Amino acid sequence: MSDKKVRTQADRADDERLADDLEVDESSVESFPASDPPSWTLGRNAHAAVSSEPPRPRAPARPRR
């Protein structure tokens, strides 16, 4: 008797999918953290006009009651 496991075409396809998933997961882990900041970083308006005037001072905060 042979101890070899009978592998179907579906088994081989599942193994290939798993290998592909593992390769993608490994690439994702290796590329983190990315060198470029995300495009949605908050705190800046890239489309704001640049002004040579200094910013206006803010009104003082009102005291809490």
PDB file of N, CA, C and O in Angstrom:
ATOM      1  N   MET A   1       0.822  -1.193   0.000  1.00  0.00           N
ATOM      2  CA  MET A   1       0.000   0.000   0.000  1.00  0.00           C
ATOM      3  C   MET A   1       0.859   1.247   0.000  1.00  0.00           C
ATOM      4  O   MET A   1       1.947   1.273   0.576  1.00  0.00           O
ATOM      5  N   SER A   2       0.373   2.242  -0.630  1.00  0.00           N
ATOM      6  CA  SER A   2       1.106   3.493  -0.723  1.00  0.00           C
ATOM      7  C   SER A   2       0.599   4.476   0.334  1.00  0.00           C
ATOM      8  O   SER A   2      -0.601   4.565   0.594  1.00  0.00           O
ATOM      9  N   ASP A   3       1.532   5.208   0.935  1.00  0.00           N
ATOM     10  CA  ASP A   3       1.164   6.220   1.934  1.00  0.00           C
ATOM     11  C   ASP A   3       0.940   7.589   1.312  1.00  0.00           C
ATOM     12  O   ASP A   3       0.659   8.553   2.024  1.00  0.00           O
ATOM     13  N   LYS A   4       1.060   7.687   0.006  1.00  0.00           N
ATOM     14  CA  LYS A   4       0.882   8.976  -0.662  1.00  0.00           C
ATOM     15  C   LYS A   4      -0.581   9.410  -0.591  1.00  0.00           C
ATOM     16  O   LYS A   4      -1.499   8.611  -0.777  1.00  0.00           O
ATOM     17  N   LYS A   5      -0.765  10.683  -0.320  1.00  0.00           N
ATOM     18  CA  LYS A   5      -2.120  11.229  -0.265  1.00  0.00           C
ATOM     19  C   LYS A   5      -2.579  11.554  -1.686  1.00  0.00           C
ATOM     20  O   LYS A   5      -1.835  12.141  -2.472  1.00  0.00           O
ATOM     21  N   VAL A   6      -3.771  11.178  -1.991  1.00  0.00           N
ATOM     22  CA  VAL A   6      -4.335  11.478  -3.295  1.00  0.00           C
ATOM     23  C   VAL A   6      -4.797  12.931  -3.280  1.00  0.00           C
ATOM     24  O   VAL A   6      -5.655  13.316  -2.486  1.00  0.00           O
ATOM     25  N   ARG A   7      -4.214  13.731  -4.172  1.00  0.00           N
ATOM     26  CA  ARG A   7      -4.558  15.155  -4.214  1.00  0.00           C
ATOM     27  C   ARG A   7      -5.392  15.434  -5.452  1.00  0.00           C
ATOM     28  O   ARG A   7      -5.031  15.060  -6.568  1.00  0.00           O
ATOM     29  N   THR A   8      -6.480  16.078  -5.233  1.00  0.00           N
ATOM     30  CA  THR A   8      -7.355  16.424  -6.347  1.00  0.00           C
ATOM     31  C   THR A   8      -6.941  17.775  -6.914  1.00  0.00           C
ATOM     32  O   THR A   8      -6.134  18.497  -6.330  1.00  0.00           O
ATOM     33  N   GLN A   9      -7.506  18.086  -8.043  1.00  0.00           N
ATOM     34  CA  GLN A   9      -7.230  19.370  -8.682  1.00  0.00           C
ATOM     35  C   GLN A   9      -7.732  20.516  -7.785  1.00  0.00           C
ATOM     36  O   GLN A   9      -7.113  21.578  -7.727  1.00  0.00           O
ATOM     37  N   ALA A  10      -8.836  20.298  -7.099  1.00  0.00           N
ATOM     38  CA  ALA A  10      -9.367  21.326  -6.188  1.00  0.00           C
ATOM     39  C   ALA A  10      -8.418  21.557  -5.015  1.00  0.00           C
ATOM     40  O   ALA A  10      -8.252  22.694  -4.574  1.00  0.00           O
ATOM     41  N   ASP A  11      -7.789  20.487  -4.499  1.00  0.00           N
ATOM     42  CA  ASP A  11      -6.810  20.627  -3.419  1.00  0.00           C
ATOM     43  C   ASP A  11      -5.621  21.467  -3.875  1.00  0.00           C
ATOM     44  O   ASP A  11      -5.148  22.338  -3.145  1.00  0.00           O
ATOM     45  N   ARG A  12      -5.145  21.196  -5.086  1.00  0.00           N
ATOM     46  CA  ARG A  12      -4.007  21.952  -5.603  1.00  0.00           C
ATOM     47  C   ARG A  12      -4.386  23.414  -5.819  1.00  0.00           C
ATOM     48  O   ARG A  12      -3.575  24.302  -5.557  1.00  0.00           O
ATOM     49  N   ALA A  13      -5.604  23.679  -6.293  1.00  0.00           N
ATOM     50  CA  ALA A  13      -6.060  25.054  -6.501  1.00  0.00           C
ATOM     51  C   ALA A  13      -6.158  25.792  -5.164  1.00  0.00           C
ATOM     52  O   ALA A  13      -5.797  26.965  -5.073  1.00  0.00           O
ATOM     53  N   ASP A  14      -6.646  25.107  -4.132  1.00  0.00           N
ATOM     54  CA  ASP A  14      -6.712  25.710  -2.795  1.00  0.00           C
ATOM     55  C   ASP A  14      -5.318  26.054  -2.285  1.00  0.00           C
ATOM     56  O   ASP A  14      -5.113  27.120  -1.703  1.00  0.00           O
ATOM     57  N   ASP A  15      -4.363  25.160  -2.500  1.00  0.00           N
ATOM     58  CA  ASP A  15      -2.991  25.402  -2.065  1.00  0.00           C
ATOM     59  C   ASP A  15      -2.390  26.605  -2.791  1.00  0.00           C
ATOM     60  O   ASP A  15      -1.683  27.409  -2.184  1.00  0.00           O
ATOM     61  N   GLU A  16      -2.669  26.728  -4.080  1.00  0.00           N
ATOM     62  CA  GLU A  16      -2.159  27.866  -4.852  1.00  0.00           C
ATOM     63  C   GLU A  16      -2.751  29.178  -4.348  1.00  0.00           C
ATOM     64  O   GLU A  16      -2.044  30.178  -4.222  1.00  0.00           O
ATOM     65  N   ARG A  17      -4.064  29.170  -4.059  1.00  0.00           N
ATOM     66  CA  ARG A  17      -4.703  30.376  -3.531  1.00  0.00           C
ATOM     67  C   ARG A  17      -4.110  30.771  -2.187  1.00  0.00           C
ATOM     68  O   ARG A  17      -3.866  31.949  -1.926  1.00  0.00           O
ATOM     69  N   LEU A  18      -3.881  29.777  -1.340  1.00  0.00           N
ATOM     70  CA  LEU A  18      -3.300  30.034  -0.032  1.00  0.00           C
ATOM     71  C   LEU A  18      -1.891  30.615  -0.174  1.00  0.00           C
ATOM     72  O   LEU A  18      -1.527  31.554   0.534  1.00  0.00           O
ATOM     73  N   ALA A  19      -1.108  30.056  -1.085  1.00  0.00           N
ATOM     74  CA  ALA A  19       0.248  30.560  -1.320  1.00  0.00           C
ATOM     75  C   ALA A  19       0.209  32.000  -1.820  1.00  0.00           C
ATOM     76  O   ALA A  19       1.024  32.822  -1.401  1.00  0.00           O
ATOM     77  N   ASP A  20      -0.731  32.312  -2.712  1.00  0.00           N
ATOM     78  CA  ASP A  20      -0.869  33.684  -3.210  1.00  0.00           C
ATOM     79  C   ASP A  20      -1.241  34.632  -2.078  1.00  0.00           C
ATOM     80  O   ASP A  20      -0.691  35.729  -1.975  1.00  0.00           O
ATOM     81  N   ASP A  21      -2.180  34.209  -1.223  1.00  0.00           N
ATOM     82  CA  ASP A  21      -2.596  35.044  -0.092  1.00  0.00           C
ATOM     83  C   ASP A  21      -1.425  35.292   0.856  1.00  0.00           C
ATOM     84  O   ASP A  21      -1.235  36.410   1.334  1.00  0.00           O
ATOM     85  N   LEU A  22      -0.645  34.254   1.124  1.00  0.00           N
ATOM     86  CA  LEU A  22       0.502  34.407   2.019  1.00  0.00           C
ATOM     87  C   LEU A  22       1.535  35.353   1.431  1.00  0.00           C
ATOM     88  O   LEU A  22       2.148  36.135   2.158  1.00  0.00           O
ATOM     89  N   GLU A  23       1.732  35.288   0.124  1.00  0.00           N
ATOM     90  CA  GLU A  23       2.695  36.167  -0.539  1.00  0.00           C
ATOM     91  C   GLU A  23       2.246  37.630  -0.430  1.00  0.00           C
ATOM     92  O   GLU A  23       3.066  38.511  -0.167  1.00  0.00           O
ATOM     93  N   VAL A  24       0.962  37.887  -0.628  1.00  0.00           N
ATOM     94  CA  VAL A  24       0.434  39.244  -0.506  1.00  0.00           C
ATOM     95  C   VAL A  24       0.548  39.740   0.934  1.00  0.00           C
ATOM     96  O   VAL A  24       0.938  40.883   1.171  1.00  0.00           O
ATOM     97  N   ASP A  25       0.209  38.880   1.891  1.00  0.00           N
ATOM     98  CA  ASP A  25       0.319  39.260   3.304  1.00  0.00           C
ATOM     99  C   ASP A  25       1.759  39.593   3.681  1.00  0.00           C
ATOM    100  O   ASP A  25       2.006  40.573   4.383  1.00  0.00           O
ATOM    101  N   GLU A  26       2.699  38.790   3.220  1.00  0.00           N
ATOM    102  CA  GLU A  26       4.107  39.033   3.524  1.00  0.00           C
ATOM    103  C   GLU A  26       4.579  40.348   2.920  1.00  0.00           C
ATOM    104  O   GLU A  26       5.299  41.107   3.569  1.00  0.00           O
ATOM    105  N   SER A  27       4.182  40.619   1.694  1.00  0.00           N
ATOM    106  CA  SER A  27       4.564  41.874   1.049  1.00  0.00           C
ATOM    107  C   SER A  27       3.992  43.071   1.788  1.00  0.00           C
ATOM    108  O   SER A  27       4.655  44.100   1.914  1.00  0.00           O
ATOM    109  N   SER A  28       2.767  42.943   2.274  1.00  0.00           N
ATOM    110  CA  SER A  28       2.150  44.032   3.024  1.00  0.00           C
ATOM    111  C   SER A  28       2.899  44.303   4.318  1.00  0.00           C
ATOM    112  O   SER A  28       3.136  45.457   4.674  1.00  0.00           O
ATOM    113  N   VAL A  29       3.271  43.242   5.020  1.00  0.00           N
ATOM    114  CA  VAL A  29       3.998  43.403   6.277  1.00  0.00           C
ATOM    115  C   VAL A  29       5.366  44.034   6.025  1.00  0.00           C
ATOM    116  O   VAL A  29       5.793  44.908   6.779  1.00  0.00           O
ATOM    117  N   GLU A  30       6.044  43.605   4.985  1.00  0.00           N
ATOM    118  CA  GLU A  30       7.375  44.119   4.688  1.00  0.00           C
ATOM    119  C   GLU A  30       7.351  45.568   4.227  1.00  0.00           C
ATOM    120  O   GLU A  30       8.354  46.265   4.377  1.00  0.00           O
ATOM    121  N   SER A  31       6.256  46.041   3.679  1.00  0.00           N
ATOM    122  CA  SER A  31       6.204  47.413   3.165  1.00  0.00           C
ATOM    123  C   SER A  31       5.697  48.409   4.198  1.00  0.00           C
ATOM    124  O   SER A  31       5.600  49.600   3.902  1.00  0.00           O
ATOM    125  N   PHE A  32       5.372  47.950   5.403  1.00  0.00           N
ATOM    126  CA  PHE A  32       4.846  48.854   6.420  1.00  0.00           C
ATOM    127  C   PHE A  32       5.966  49.280   7.334  1.00  0.00           C
ATOM    128  O   PHE A  32       6.778  48.417   7.669  1.00  0.00           O
ATOM    129  N   PRO A  33       6.097  50.480   7.763  1.00  0.00           N
ATOM    130  CA  PRO A  33       5.303  51.626   7.353  1.00  0.00           C
ATOM    131  C   PRO A  33       5.771  52.129   5.994  1.00  0.00           C
ATOM    132  O   PRO A  33       6.954  52.063   5.660  1.00  0.00           O
ATOM    133  N   ALA A  34       4.855  52.612   5.255  1.00  0.00           N
ATOM    134  CA  ALA A  34       5.164  53.103   3.917  1.00  0.00           C
ATOM    135  C   ALA A  34       5.998  54.379   4.024  1.00  0.00           C
ATOM    136  O   ALA A  34       5.892  55.114   5.006  1.00  0.00           O
ATOM    137  N   SER A  35       6.811  54.635   3.030  1.00  0.00           N
ATOM    138  CA  SER A  35       7.663  55.820   3.065  1.00  0.00           C
ATOM    139  C   SER A  35       6.873  57.090   2.745  1.00  0.00           C
ATOM    140  O   SER A  35       7.281  58.185   3.132  1.00  0.00           O
ATOM    141  N   ASP A  36       5.779  56.955   2.062  1.00  0.00           N
ATOM    142  CA  ASP A  36       4.972  58.116   1.708  1.00  0.00           C
ATOM    143  C   ASP A  36       3.805  58.246   2.666  1.00  0.00           C
ATOM    144  O   ASP A  36       3.175  57.248   3.016  1.00  0.00           O
ATOM    145  N   PRO A  37       3.507  59.481   3.098  1.00  0.00           N
ATOM    146  CA  PRO A  37       2.335  59.650   3.966  1.00  0.00           C
ATOM    147  C   PRO A  37       1.067  59.405   3.160  1.00  0.00           C
ATOM    148  O   PRO A  37       1.075  59.539   1.936  1.00  0.00           O
ATOM    149  N   PRO A  38      -0.009  59.052   3.828  1.00  0.00           N
ATOM    150  CA  PRO A  38      -1.256  58.839   3.102  1.00  0.00           C
ATOM    151  C   PRO A  38      -1.730  60.145   2.457  1.00  0.00           C
ATOM    152  O   PRO A  38      -1.419  61.235   2.937  1.00  0.00           O
ATOM    153  N   SER A  39      -2.465  60.021   1.396  1.00  0.00           N
ATOM    154  CA  SER A  39      -2.909  61.206   0.662  1.00  0.00           C
ATOM    155  C   SER A  39      -3.942  62.010   1.426  1.00  0.00           C
ATOM    156  O   SER A  39      -4.221  63.152   1.061  1.00  0.00           O
ATOM    157  N   TRP A  40      -4.518  61.443   2.481  1.00  0.00           N
ATOM    158  CA  TRP A  40      -5.579  62.124   3.210  1.00  0.00           C
ATOM    159  C   TRP A  40      -5.094  62.721   4.517  1.00  0.00           C
ATOM    160  O   TRP A  40      -5.898  62.949   5.421  1.00  0.00           O
ATOM    161  N   THR A  41      -3.777  62.983   4.645  1.00  0.00           N
ATOM    162  CA  THR A  41      -3.291  63.541   5.904  1.00  0.00           C
ATOM    163  C   THR A  41      -4.061  64.799   6.257  1.00  0.00           C
ATOM    164  O   THR A  41      -4.337  65.639   5.401  1.00  0.00           O
ATOM    165  N   LEU A  42      -4.396  64.913   7.506  1.00  0.00           N
ATOM    166  CA  LEU A  42      -5.204  66.029   7.973  1.00  0.00           C
ATOM    167  C   LEU A  42      -4.330  67.195   8.410  1.00  0.00           C
ATOM    168  O   LEU A  42      -3.152  67.023   8.727  1.00  0.00           O
ATOM    169  N   GLY A  43      -4.918  68.372   8.422  1.00  0.00           N
ATOM    170  CA  GLY A  43      -4.214  69.521   8.959  1.00  0.00           C
ATOM    171  C   GLY A  43      -3.666  70.465   7.920  1.00  0.00           C
ATOM    172  O   GLY A  43      -3.156  71.529   8.272  1.00  0.00           O
ATOM    173  N   ARG A  44      -3.748  70.125   6.684  1.00  0.00           N
ATOM    174  CA  ARG A  44      -3.259  71.015   5.640  1.00  0.00           C
ATOM    175  C   ARG A  44      -4.269  71.093   4.508  1.00  0.00           C
ATOM    176  O   ARG A  44      -4.951  70.121   4.183  1.00  0.00           O
ATOM    177  N   ASN A  45      -4.341  72.254   3.931  1.00  0.00           N
ATOM    178  CA  ASN A  45      -5.192  72.427   2.767  1.00  0.00           C
ATOM    179  C   ASN A  45      -4.269  72.731   1.600  1.00  0.00           C
ATOM    180  O   ASN A  45      -3.780  73.853   1.474  1.00  0.00           O
ATOM    181  N   ALA A  46      -4.029  71.766   0.762  1.00  0.00           N
ATOM    182  CA  ALA A  46      -3.094  71.918  -0.346  1.00  0.00           C
ATOM    183  C   ALA A  46      -3.576  72.947  -1.359  1.00  0.00           C
ATOM    184  O   ALA A  46      -2.776  73.465  -2.138  1.00  0.00           O
ATOM    185  N   HIS A  47      -4.865  73.250  -1.361  1.00  0.00           N
ATOM    186  CA  HIS A  47      -5.415  74.172  -2.338  1.00  0.00           C
ATOM    187  C   HIS A  47      -5.575  75.584  -1.784  1.00  0.00           C
ATOM    188  O   HIS A  47      -6.071  76.468  -2.483  1.00  0.00           O
ATOM    189  N   ALA A  48      -5.164  75.805  -0.547  1.00  0.00           N
ATOM    190  CA  ALA A  48      -5.301  77.134   0.043  1.00  0.00           C
ATOM    191  C   ALA A  48      -4.326  78.090  -0.632  1.00  0.00           C
ATOM    192  O   ALA A  48      -3.210  77.719  -0.994  1.00  0.00           O
ATOM    193  N   ALA A  49      -4.772  79.313  -0.790  1.00  0.00           N
ATOM    194  CA  ALA A  49      -3.924  80.333  -1.399  1.00  0.00           C
ATOM    195  C   ALA A  49      -2.825  80.723  -0.413  1.00  0.00           C
ATOM    196  O   ALA A  49      -3.059  80.826   0.791  1.00  0.00           O
ATOM    197  N   VAL A  50      -1.639  80.934  -0.942  1.00  0.00           N
ATOM    198  CA  VAL A  50      -0.518  81.345  -0.101  1.00  0.00           C
ATOM    199  C   VAL A  50      -0.542  82.859  -0.037  1.00  0.00           C
ATOM    200  O   VAL A  50      -0.595  83.529  -1.069  1.00  0.00           O
ATOM    201  N   SER A  51      -0.504  83.402   1.176  1.00  0.00           N
ATOM    202  CA  SER A  51      -0.580  84.839   1.373  1.00  0.00           C
ATOM    203  C   SER A  51       0.716  85.331   1.993  1.00  0.00           C
ATOM    204  O   SER A  51       1.326  84.641   2.810  1.00  0.00           O
ATOM    205  N   SER A  52       1.133  86.535   1.598  1.00  0.00           N
ATOM    206  CA  SER A  52       2.331  87.119   2.182  1.00  0.00           C
ATOM    207  C   SER A  52       1.988  87.888   3.457  1.00  0.00           C
ATOM    208  O   SER A  52       2.887  88.338   4.167  1.00  0.00           O
ATOM    209  N   GLU A  53       0.693  88.043   3.755  1.00  0.00           N
ATOM    210  CA  GLU A  53       0.283  88.748   4.968  1.00  0.00           C
ATOM    211  C   GLU A  53       0.399  87.817   6.171  1.00  0.00           C
ATOM    212  O   GLU A  53       0.141  86.618   6.066  1.00  0.00           O
ATOM    213  N   PRO A  54       0.793  88.384   7.324  1.00  0.00           N
ATOM    214  CA  PRO A  54       0.841  87.530   8.519  1.00  0.00           C
ATOM    215  C   PRO A  54      -0.570  87.147   8.950  1.00  0.00           C
ATOM    216  O   PRO A  54      -1.518  87.875   8.656  1.00  0.00           O
ATOM    217  N   PRO A  55      -0.726  86.029   9.635  1.00  0.00           N
ATOM    218  CA  PRO A  55      -2.062  85.622  10.067  1.00  0.00           C
ATOM    219  C   PRO A  55      -2.621  86.601  11.099  1.00  0.00           C
ATOM    220  O   PRO A  55      -1.887  87.186  11.895  1.00  0.00           O
ATOM    221  N   ARG A  56      -3.941  86.759  11.058  1.00  0.00           N
ATOM    222  CA  ARG A  56      -4.586  87.654  12.031  1.00  0.00           C
ATOM    223  C   ARG A  56      -4.560  87.005  13.406  1.00  0.00           C
ATOM    224  O   ARG A  56      -4.692  85.787  13.525  1.00  0.00           O
ATOM    225  N   PRO A  57      -4.388  87.825  14.455  1.00  0.00           N
ATOM    226  CA  PRO A  57      -4.428  87.245  15.797  1.00  0.00           C
ATOM    227  C   PRO A  57      -5.831  86.767  16.135  1.00  0.00           C
ATOM    228  O   PRO A  57      -6.818  87.354  15.692  1.00  0.00           O
ATOM    229  N   ARG A  58      -5.912  85.731  16.898  1.00  0.00           N
ATOM    230  CA  ARG A  58      -7.208  85.203  17.325  1.00  0.00           C
ATOM    231  C   ARG A  58      -7.741  86.024  18.480  1.00  0.00           C
ATOM    232  O   ARG A  58      -6.989  86.632  19.241  1.00  0.00           O
ATOM    233  N   ALA A  59      -9.041  86.026  18.589  1.00  0.00           N
ATOM    234  CA  ALA A  59      -9.654  86.658  19.749  1.00  0.00           C
ATOM    235  C   ALA A  59      -9.363  85.792  20.964  1.00  0.00           C
ATOM    236  O   ALA A  59      -9.339  84.566  20.855  1.00  0.00           O
ATOM    237  N   PRO A  60      -9.139  86.413  22.126  1.00  0.00           N
ATOM    238  CA  PRO A  60      -8.854  85.596  23.314  1.00  0.00           C
ATOM    239  C   PRO A  60     -10.027  84.704  23.654  1.00  0.00           C
ATOM    240  O   PRO A  60     -11.182  85.059  23.420  1.00  0.00           O
ATOM    241  N   ALA A  61      -9.728  83.566  24.197  1.00  0.00           N
ATOM    242  CA  ALA A  61     -10.759  82.608  24.579  1.00  0.00           C
ATOM    243  C   ALA A  61     -11.557  83.154  25.748  1.00  0.00           C
ATOM    244  O   ALA A  61     -11.005  83.778  26.654  1.00  0.00           O
ATOM    245  N   ARG A  62     -12.864  82.915  25.721  1.00  0.00           N
ATOM    246  CA  ARG A  62     -13.687  83.350  26.842  1.00  0.00           C
ATOM    247  C   ARG A  62     -13.510  82.403  27.994  1.00  0.00           C
ATOM    248  O   ARG A  62     -13.416  81.192  27.798  1.00  0.00           O
ATOM    249  N   PRO A  63     -13.460  82.953  29.229  1.00  0.00           N
ATOM    250  CA  PRO A  63     -13.305  82.058  30.384  1.00  0.00           C
ATOM    251  C   PRO A  63     -14.542  81.197  30.576  1.00  0.00           C
ATOM    252  O   PRO A  63     -15.661  81.612  30.274  1.00  0.00           O
ATOM    253  N   ARG A  64     -14.323  80.002  31.078  1.00  0.00           N
ATOM    254  CA  ARG A  64     -15.440  79.101  31.380  1.00  0.00           C
ATOM    255  C   ARG A  64     -16.094  79.535  32.662  1.00  0.00           C
ATOM    256  O   ARG A  64     -15.464  80.134  33.534  1.00  0.00           O
ATOM    257  N   ARG A  65     -17.358  79.228  32.764  1.00  0.00           N
ATOM    258  CA  ARG A  65     -18.089  79.557  34.002  1.00  0.00           C
ATOM    259  C   ARG A  65     -18.138  78.398  34.912  1.00  0.00           C
ATOM    260  O   ARG A  65     -18.710  78.489  35.998  1.00  0.00           O
TER     261      ARG A  65
END
